[in-house]
Amino acid sequence: MEKIKIDSSFQHVGNKLLLWYNKNARDLPFRQTKDPYKIWICEIVFQQTRINQGLNHYNNFIRRFPDVKTLAEAEENEVLLYWKGLGYYSRAINIHKAAQQIMNDYRGTFPHEYDEILKLKGVGKYTAAAVSSICFNGKIPAVDGNFYRVLSRLFADDFDISHSKAFNYFSELAHLILPENVGDFNQAMMDLGSEICRPKNPLCEKCPVNDDCLAFSLGKVSEFPVKTKKVKSEDLHLKYYFVHRNGRFLIQQRKDDFIWKKLFEFPPEISDELIPFIKSVKTMNHKLTHKNLSIEVFNVEVDSEEVWTGFVADNHFIITDFEDSHGRSFPKPLENYIQNYNTAYRML
């Protein structure tokens, strides 16, 4: 498709969005502040989590870690614990490291410039643009999936959003409609994409810029955005042994080089002497982004104190119980397994 030639007259679209946003902005706690720390945390939290699902998590996190100093000084495991339920735990590890970066490299003051914000661990172009524009009047559009969708429909633009140059392409396109208040514009685009210009079943009749939307006028909204490249999901099989005795069980902490970074898990293998104590096996399926997990958990009920003591002494596993496990973060399937185990144990 031949690209539409756009001139400065399209800047009125951005102003329309601001007028709509001023009347219809969602009442969210992080909208009541310009504190870059809180805006940064909210942007990271809601990268992979819908607002209605993550709002309580965000509030609890901010209550426990109200400023960058508190977060930087916290233990990593506690940060992971307060991230519990949000998934993508590498985000929690990164914000903890970034908080320490701010304390060490910026003397505890959140950096003001886009390029400096971008240097923080785990901060990408979208997050840096959002914090810069909302808190420091930066003039950079916070391009994400909402921008891709809204702009491709607005201009009936068939540029493939899976293309490696999509971010730069739509960033340039966004500048054509960018109003003076970029911070509110970025938030307006987020609200428009979430509430109206949705991936499926968009509410075009309620859209404040439907008069300017070429895809809407052509009746082709469902054809945009164009995405041809799909990432194939990988099938993974994991095996665990739930080794327990008298209400206590063994765990270890994962490393940070694969999925479920730094979370706790059950032993992935056992010695031959424990094989006779295997009572049952449970298979669970769990989906991660681009990964389909098949998880086998063997129930190893050790009724010999001698075998239990010997296995514990020969390995470096952590002994825990149900109450203590509340203070640690587990992958969701293993957390569910522990809950079911506790229920069954209490019924004995």
Secondary structure, DSSP 8 states (H G I E B T S, - for coil): -------GGGHHHHHHHHHHHHHH----GGGG---HHHHHHHHHHTTSS-HHHHHHHHHHHHHHS-SHHHHHHS-HHHHHHHTTTS--THHHHHHHHHHHHHHHHSTT----SHHHHTTSTT--HHHHHHHHHHHH-------SHHHHHHHHHHTT----TTSTTHHHHHHHHHHTT--S-HHHHHHHHHHHHHHTS-SSS--GGG-TTGGG-HHHHHT-GGG-S--------EEEEEEEEEEEETTEEEEEE--SSSSSTT-EE--S---GGGGGGEEEEEEEEEEETTEEEEEEEEEEE---HHHHHHHHHHS--EEEEHHHHTTS---HHHHHHHHHHHHHHHT-
